[in-house]
Amino acid sequence: MSKTIAEKILSRKSGHDVKANDIVIADLDFVMGQDGTSGLAINAFEQMRAAKVFNPERIAMVIDHSAPSPLAGVSALHQQMRKFAGEQKINFYDIGDGVCHQLLPEQGHVVPGNLVIGADSHTCTYGAINVFSTGVGSTDLAAGLVSGKLWFKVPETFKFILNGKLPAGVYSKDLILYLIGDVTADGATYMAAEYTGEVINNLSVEARFTISNMAIEMGAKCGLMEADQKTIDWVKAHSNKTFEAVKADEDAVYARVKEYDVSNLEPQIAKPHTVDNVCPISQVAGTPIQQGVIGTCTNGRIEDLRIAASILQDKKIAKNTRLIVAPSSRQVYLQAIQEGLIQVFVEAGAAVVTPGCGPCVGTHNGVPSDGENVISTANRNFKGRMGNPNAYIYLGSPATVAASVIAGKISDPREYVK
């Protein structure tokens, strides 16, 4: 029977020939928890009276959401995670190591064809390298820690065919915002989003991560791409694991298919307070902003920092405007130092913070004041997302954020990009 990528991976991992809407129990290749979810998972693990995890090498816990800790209660949670990781001898990433969704592929833990769960909704990020990866709750995480298995309903697949060439100054972040605005926040609920076409082929692997990262913002279970030679080369540079990539059959059955030509796409902005409240930048250009954020699991990679720095080079951020830059990992931070990008940010007037989630989750590092407008490269702009329900969050690309903090208002990056 012809299959989609999702159907093939779940067939392989369950040991059965499965199709969309089947229920399966499947073997997990990797399991991840972060500091917002691991405490509950550890508690559930202990309530299950489990003594050992199924395989320490295939588990990681990451302190990234509140790193360094802003509160005594959070510090206690971090201590609980460190103790559990030490006892179980699992992979552990402490404060400053970076964001979980950067670390898992960067450190070679996940490879094409894998089935991965993480107790974080943006675990779908690894679909960019042909991984069926999805977010789960803390109790499901605990079940995965114990057994190395989890049940899944095989998702139907929504295929996006992306034709044309992105114009100068328009990036993968603009593309995924445009798609979310088009299909809406629940337009792909519990589906596997499968992204294909010449636009995807021309993107770097880092840019592809941005698209898969935000699949959840259209309701998708995962955001999958095929593994081309670019993907294979990237994975081999980061991992020594053997892998077998998965490709959809030409006659696979899709629940929905949408085709786009994005050759004339403008930079896109998601307006408060929903990610699918998207418009071309021309509709909101000139909106005053008080804070900009470059980073997060969506756009904190070295390519993103290079794009932003190319615009900020020899410029200053506007008076009464703040810019916070959060590299997505220690490795990215070091590379940005070596390339002189951090110096560009600091000289422009930015505050560079510890590698991690930074201001995105709203626990520390840049909570905005009442009534302030923020332009961010993050993946969510819900009311209160950054820690203040009386602030307004706009989403855009790293280039858009860089251009906007120079002017102190939402600005079109195409003025700076040729």
C-alpha positions, 0 to 999 in steps of 0.5 A, spaced: 500 500 500 502 506 498 504 511 504 506 518 506 512 519 510 508 519 517 505 512 515 511 509 513 515 511 519 509 509 524 509 502 520 516 501 521 516 503 528 510 499 530 512 493 526 505 493 522 502 495 515 499 501 518 495 507 514 492 513 517 487 513 523 490 506 525 492 506 532 499 503 534 504 502 539 510 504 536 518 503 539 521 510 540 528 512 538 529 518 542 525 521 548 526 528 551 523 533 556 525 540 558 524 544 565 517 546 564 515 539 563 520 534 566 518 535 574 511 532 572 514 527 568 519 525 574 513 524 579 509 520 574 515 516 573 516 515 580 508 513 581 509 508 576 514 505 581 519 504 575 526 503 577 530 504 571 529 508 564 528 504 558 535 506 555 539 512 558 542 513 551 536 515 548 533 520 553 535 527 554 533 532 559 534 540 558 534 546 562 532 551 557 526 555 559 528 558 565 536 558 564 539 561 569 533 560 574 529 566 576 526 563 582 527 558 588 522 554 586 524 553 579 531 552 582 528 546 586 525 543 579 532 544 576 535 540 582 530 535 581 532 534 574 539 534 575 538 528 580 534 524 576 539 525 570 545 523 574 541 517 577 539 514 571 545 516 567 541 520 561 543 525 557 543 532 560 544 539 558 544 544 563 543 552 563 547 555 557 547 549 553 541 551 549 534 550 547 532 543 547 530 543 539 536 546 537 540 541 541 537 534 539 539 535 532 545 539 533 548 534 538 546 528 533 541 525 537 535 524 532 536 522 525 532 521 519 526 516 519 526 516 527 520 516 531 521 521 537 517 524 543 518 530 547 514 534 552 514 540 549 509 542 543 515 544 538 518 537 538 515 537 531 522 541 529 526 535 527 521 533 521 525 538 517 530 532 517 525 527 516 524 525 523 517 523 526 517 528 532 511 530 536 510 533 543 506 529 548 504 531 555 508 529 561 505 523 563 506 520 556 513 522 557 514 518 563 511 512 559 516 513 554 521 513 559 519 507 562 517 503 556 521 506 550 514 505 547 508 510 546 501 509 542 499 513 536 493 515 532 496 515 525 495 522 522 492 523 516 497 528 512 496 535 509 501 536 503 504 543 502 507 544 495 511 550 495 513 553 488 517 559 486 523 562 489 523 567 495 524 574 494 530 577 497 528 579 504 523 574 505 525 568 509 522 561 511 519 565 517 515 569 512 513 563 508 511 559 514 507 565 517 503 566 511 501 558 510 499 558 518 495 565 516 492 561 510 490 555 513 489 558 520 491 555 527 486 549 526 487 548 519 491 541 520 489 539 526 492 532 528 495 531 521 502 530 519 504 537 515 508 534 509 512 540 506 515 539 499 517 543 492 522 547 489 522 552 495 523 547 500 529 544 496 532 551 495 532 552 503 538 551 508 537 545 513 537 551 518 531 555 514 527 548 514 527 547 521 523 554 522 518 551 518 517 544 521 518 548 528 511 552 527 507 546 524 504 545 531 501 553 530 496 550 524 494 544 529 499 539 526 502 533 529 508 533 526 511 537 520 515 533 515 520 533 509 523 528 505 531 527 506 535 530 500 542 530 499 543 537 503 539 533 509 543 527 509 550 531 509 547 536 514 545 530 519 552 526 517 556 532 519 552 532 526 551 525 528 555 518 527 548 514 527 546 510 522 539 511 519 534 510 513 531 516 510 523 515 508 520 518 502 513 518 501 510 514 495 508 518 489 501 515 489 500 516 497 493 518 499 493 525 502 487 528 506 489 535 503 493 538 498 495 545 497 499 548 492 502 555 492 507 560 488 511 564 493 515 568 488 511 575 490 511 573 497 512 579 502 515 579 509 509 577 513 507 579 520 503 575 525 499 580 529 497 580 536 494 575 539 494 569 535 499 566 530 494 566 524 492 573 525 497 574 519 498 580 514 503 583 509 508 587 513 505 593 508 499 593 513 503 594 519 509 598 517 510 604 522 507 601 528 511 603 534 515 597 538 519 598 544 522 591 544 525 586 539 527 579 540 532 575 536 532 567 538 528 562 540 527 555 538 524 558 531 530 563 529 536 563 534 540 559 529 547 561 526 544 563 520 538 567 523 544 571 527 548 572 521 542 575 517 540 580 523 547 582 524 548 583 516 542 589 517 545 591 524 552 592 522 554 599 523 547 601 526 544 603 532 537 601 535 533 606 536 532 610 542 527 607 547 527 601 544 530 594 546 533 588 543 534 582 546 538 576 542 538 569 545 543 564 541 539 557 541 545 553 543 552 554 546 555 552 540 551 557 536 553 562 541 561 560 540 560 561 533 557 567 533 563 570 537 568 567 532 564 570 526 564 577 530 556 577 530 556 578 538 560 584 537 555 587 532 549 586 536 553 589 542 555 595 539 548 596 536 545 596 543 543 589 544 543 585 550 545 578 549 543 573 554 544 566 556 543 561 550 536 558 551 529 560 550 530 567 553 524 571 553 519 567 549 516 563 555 515 569 559 519 567 565 524 572 565 529 575 560 525 581 558 518 581 560 515 587 557 511 592 560 503 594 560 501 596 553 508 595 550 509 592 543 514 587 542 517 584 535 519 577 536 522 571 532 518 567 536 513 562 534 507 564 539 504 571 540 498 569 545 496 574 550 501 573 556 506 569 552 512 573 554 509 574 561 505 580 561 498 579 558 497 587 557 503 587 552 502 586 544 507 581 541 508 581 533 512 575 530 516 576 524 523 574 521 530 575 524 531 580 518 524 584 520 526 584 527 533 587 526 530 592 521 524 594 526 529 595 532 533 600 528 527 604 526 523 603 533 517 601 529 515 595 524 519 596 518 520 592 511 527 589 511 527 589 504 530 596 505 536 593 507 537 586 503 539 586 496 
